[in-house]
Amino acid sequence: MRSTPGHGDVLSYYDFGRTTVQCLGHDPRFSYCAYVPESYDEHGSQTYGLMVVVHGTMRDNAACRDAFIDLAERHQLIVLAPLFPGGITGPRELSSYKRLRGPLGGAGAGSPCYDLILLKMIDELAAVYRIDAERFCLFGFSGGGHFAHRFLYAHPERLRAVSIGAPGIVTLLDEDVDYVAGVRNFEAVFGRPLDIAAMRRVAVQTVVGAEDTATWEITITPDNPWWQPAFDGHGATRIDRVLALRASLEARGIAVTHDMVPGTGHRQEPLLPVVKTFLSNRLAQGDAPDTGGGAGATTATEKK
């Protein structure tokens, strides 16, 4: 039963369903909202799964949350939608969260460790709700797709499944190239080595629109602060780069379900049905190892 304001309960009316926005106690520059299923009873005993949805460059985190309400109700998940505001590392800067750590591993001036910020949000949410927060599902589209695949590298032991939607720039498992194009200096940046064995235990999806061919936003030239020569080999379009990412993962024995959705460009909404099918299948397995197709698996939505 839901609480009502003014009754002195731990949770208020605004902590159920589409919740209000909360700043992160650990660092109030960041905030989050959530969706809590209709069935949640603060005096009950049921433990809920966790779904994290990371916004793109537009920072529409509440809309990202709302897009997964149906999945949350179907599988009894609490949805967490973080907000990483623009301008954190400099005036009108929009992309630092996408790389998780700054060039100096988060030690650069004003550069947070965005992966750890997310984990602090999860800790804060788990202190309020009954959540199985040790392993969760993660989805991100565009800028959120940047975040999602790099989080897989940094914290695979925390993930049950990850859906990587149309990132514009990808980090390949290339030991000959430094981060962010590759992972040669990964341990120096993140303070921990890559755990490929743990990554193989995560259900991984790559997803992109079959018409997602625009390059105006993702072309990397030598005057771009992200530029590294290795990016020249990742392809020109988001499709090219998603396929390069898929191939890089599969080359290390990490199974990937790949979906290329016909008739759509760089838009999140048309990709959501295949994302939700992928996540539903994983959630239905519980904690069983992923057996969905193995490396190289594709689905019927892939356009040949």
C-alpha positions in Angstrom: 0.0 0.0 0.0 1.3 3.4 -0.9 2.2 6.0 1.8 0.6 9.4 1.7 2.4 12.7 2.5 2.4 13.8 6.1 1.9 10.3 7.6 5.4 10.1 9.0 6.4 7.1 6.9 9.9 6.6 5.7 8.7 6.9 2.1 6.4 9.5 0.8 4.0 9.7 -2.1 6.8 11.0 -4.3 8.9 7.9 -3.7 6.6 5.5 -5.6 5.8 5.1 -9.4 7.6 7.9 -11.3 9.6 9.3 -8.4 10.8 12.9 -7.9 14.3 13.8 -8.7 16.9 13.4 -6.0 20.4 14.9 -5.8 23.1 12.4 -5.0 24.2 12.8 -1.4 27.7 11.8 -2.2 28.0 14.6 -4.8 25.0 17.0 -5.3 26.2 18.0 -8.8 24.5 14.8 -9.9 21.0 13.6 -9.5 18.6 10.7 -10.5 15.0 9.7 -10.7 13.5 6.3 -10.6 10.4 4.2 -11.3 9.1 2.0 -8.5 6.5 -0.6 -9.5 2.9 -0.4 -8.4 3.3 -3.5 -6.3 6.0 -2.1 -4.1 5.1 -2.2 -0.4 7.6 -0.5 1.9 6.5 -2.9 4.7 6.7 -5.9 2.5 9.5 -8.4 1.9 9.7 -8.8 -1.9 13.1 -7.9 -3.4 13.1 -6.1 -6.8 15.6 -6.3 -9.6 17.4 -3.2 -10.9 17.4 -1.6 -14.4 19.7 1.3 -15.1 19.0 3.5 -18.1 21.6 6.1 -19.1 20.6 9.1 -21.1 22.2 10.5 -24.3 23.6 14.0 -24.9 20.1 15.6 -24.5 20.0 14.5 -20.8 16.3 13.4 -21.1 16.7 11.0 -18.2 13.1 11.1 -17.0 11.9 10.2 -20.6 14.5 7.3 -20.6 13.1 6.1 -17.3 9.5 6.3 -18.6 10.4 4.2 -21.7 11.0 1.2 -19.4 8.0 1.3 -17.2 6.4 -1.6 -19.0 9.5 -3.7 -18.6 9.7 -2.7 -14.9 6.1 -3.8 -14.2 6.5 -7.0 -16.2 9.6 -8.1 -14.4 9.2 -6.3 -11.1 12.2 -4.0 -11.6 13.1 -0.7 -10.1 14.4 1.6 -12.9 17.2 4.1 -12.1 17.8 7.0 -14.5 20.9 9.0 -13.6 21.5 12.6 -14.7 25.0 13.6 -15.6 24.6 17.3 -16.3 26.5 19.2 -19.0 29.2 21.6 -17.9 30.7 19.5 -15.2 34.3 19.7 -16.5 34.0 23.0 -18.3 31.5 25.5 -19.6 28.9 23.8 -21.9 31.0 20.6 -22.0 28.6 17.7 -22.9 30.6 14.5 -23.3 32.9 13.8 -20.4 30.4 11.3 -18.8 30.6 9.2 -22.0 34.2 8.1 -21.4 33.6 7.4 -17.7 37.0 8.7 -16.6 38.9 11.7 -17.7 42.3 11.5 -19.5 44.0 11.2 -16.1 41.7 8.5 -14.8 39.4 11.0 -13.1 42.3 12.8 -11.4 42.2 15.7 -13.9 40.8 19.0 -12.8 37.1 18.7 -12.2 36.9 15.3 -13.9 34.7 12.9 -11.9 34.8 9.1 -12.1 31.3 8.7 -13.7 31.2 4.9 -13.2 31.7 5.3 -9.5 29.1 8.1 -9.4 26.6 5.6 -10.8 27.6 3.0 -8.2 27.0 5.6 -5.5 23.5 6.3 -6.9 22.8 2.6 -6.7 24.0 2.4 -3.1 21.8 5.3 -2.2 18.8 3.8 -3.9 19.4 0.4 -2.3 19.4 2.1 1.1 15.8 3.1 0.5 14.3 0.2 -1.5 14.6 -3.5 -1.4 16.8 -4.0 -4.5 19.0 -6.8 -5.6 21.7 -4.3 -6.5 24.7 -6.5 -6.8 24.0 -7.3 -10.5 21.8 -5.2 -12.6 20.7 -4.6 -16.2 22.1 -1.6 -18.1 20.9 0.2 -21.2 22.1 3.3 -22.9 21.5 4.8 -26.3 23.8 7.2 -28.2 25.8 8.9 -25.5 24.3 6.3 -23.1 25.7 3.6 -25.4 29.1 5.1 -24.9 28.7 4.8 -21.2 27.2 1.3 -21.3 30.0 -0.5 -23.1 32.7 1.2 -21.2 30.9 0.4 -17.9 30.9 -3.3 -19.1 34.7 -3.1 -19.3 35.1 -1.4 -15.9 32.6 -3.3 -13.8 31.4 -6.5 -15.5 30.9 -8.3 -12.2 28.0 -5.8 -11.5 26.1 -6.6 -14.7 23.5 -9.3 -15.6 22.9 -7.8 -19.0 24.0 -4.8 -21.0 22.3 -3.3 -24.1 24.6 -1.0 -26.1 22.6 1.3 -28.3 24.3 3.1 -31.3 27.3 4.8 -29.6 29.0 7.3 -31.8 32.5 6.5 -30.6 33.6 3.1 -29.4 36.4 1.6 -27.3 37.7 -1.6 -28.7 39.4 -4.3 -26.7 42.6 -3.3 -28.5 45.7 -3.9 -26.3 47.9 -1.9 -28.7 46.0 1.4 -28.3 45.5 3.6 -25.2 42.0 4.4 -23.8 39.6 5.7 -25.1 40.1 4.1 -28.5 41.6 1.0 -26.9 42.5 -0.6 -23.6 46.3 -0.7 -23.4 46.4 1.6 -20.4 43.0 0.4 -18.9 44.5 -0.5 -15.5 46.2 2.8 -15.2 43.0 4.7 -16.0 40.6 2.6 -13.9 42.8 1.2 -11.2 41.9 -2.4 -12.0 42.7 -4.8 -14.9 40.2 -5.9 -17.5 38.3 -9.0 -16.4 37.5 -10.7 -19.7 36.2 -13.8 -17.9 33.6 -11.7 -16.0 32.6 -10.0 -19.2 31.9 -13.4 -20.8 29.3 -14.0 -18.0 27.3 -10.8 -19.0 24.6 -11.0 -21.6 25.6 -8.4 -24.2 23.5 -6.8 -27.0 24.6 -4.3 -29.6 21.7 -2.5 -31.4 21.6 0.2 -34.1 19.2 1.5 -36.7 19.8 0.2 -40.2 19.6 3.8 -41.5 21.9 5.3 -38.8 24.4 6.6 -41.3 24.8 10.3 -40.5 28.4 11.3 -39.6 28.1 15.0 -38.8 28.2 14.5 -35.0 30.7 11.6 -34.8 33.5 12.5 -37.2 36.7 12.7 -35.3 39.4 15.0 -36.7 42.8 15.8 -35.2 41.5 19.0 -33.7 38.9 17.1 -31.7 39.9 16.5 -28.0 38.9 12.9 -28.4 41.1 12.3 -31.4 43.4 9.3 -31.6 44.8 7.9 -34.8 43.3 4.5 -34.0 39.8 5.9 -34.5 40.4 6.0 -38.2 40.1 2.2 -38.3 36.8 2.1 -36.4 34.6 3.1 -39.4 32.7 6.3 -40.4 29.1 5.6 -39.2 27.5 4.4 -36.1 26.7 1.1 -37.9 30.4 0.6 -38.8 31.5 1.3 -35.2 28.9 -0.9 -33.6 30.0 -3.7 -35.9 33.6 -3.0 -35.0 32.7 -3.2 -31.3 30.8 -6.4 -31.8 33.8 -8.0 -33.6 36.2 -6.8 -30.9 34.0 -8.4 -28.2 33.5 -11.6 -30.1 37.2 -11.9 -30.8 37.7 -12.2 -27.0 35.0 -14.9 -26.6 32.3 -12.5 -25.4 28.9 -13.6 -26.9 27.0 -10.7 -28.5 23.4 -10.5 -29.7 23.3 -8.0 -32.5 20.2 -6.2 -33.7 20.1 -3.9 -36.7 16.6 -2.5 -36.9 15.3 -1.7 -40.4 13.9 1.6 -41.4 15.2 3.7 -38.6 18.1 6.2 -38.2 19.5 7.6 -35.0 16.4 7.3 -32.8 16.0 5.4 -29.5 12.3 4.6 -29.6 12.3 2.2 -32.6 15.1 0.2 -31.0 13.2 -0.4 -27.7 11.2 -3.5 -28.8 14.3 -5.5 -29.5 16.1 -4.1 -26.5 13.2 -5.2 -24.2 13.0 -8.6 -25.8 16.7 -9.1 -25.2 16.4 -8.0 -21.6 13.2 -10.0 -21.0 14.9 -13.1 -22.2 17.9 -12.5 -19.9 15.7 -11.7 -16.9 13.6 -14.9 -17.5 16.8 -16.9 -17.1 17.4 -15.7 -13.6 21.0 -16.2 -12.6 21.6 -19.0 -15.1 24.5 -18.4 -17.5 23.6 -16.8 -20.8 23.0 -19.4 -23.5 21.5 -17.1 -26.1 23.2 -18.0 -29.4 26.9 -17.6 -28.5 29.3 -15.4 -30.2 28.1 -14.1 -33.5 24.4 -14.5 -32.6 22.0 -12.2 -34.5 18.3 -11.8 -34.6 15.7 -11.5 -37.2 15.7 -7.7 -37.1 19.2 -7.6 -38.6 19.1 -6.2 -42.1 21.4 -8.1 -44.4 
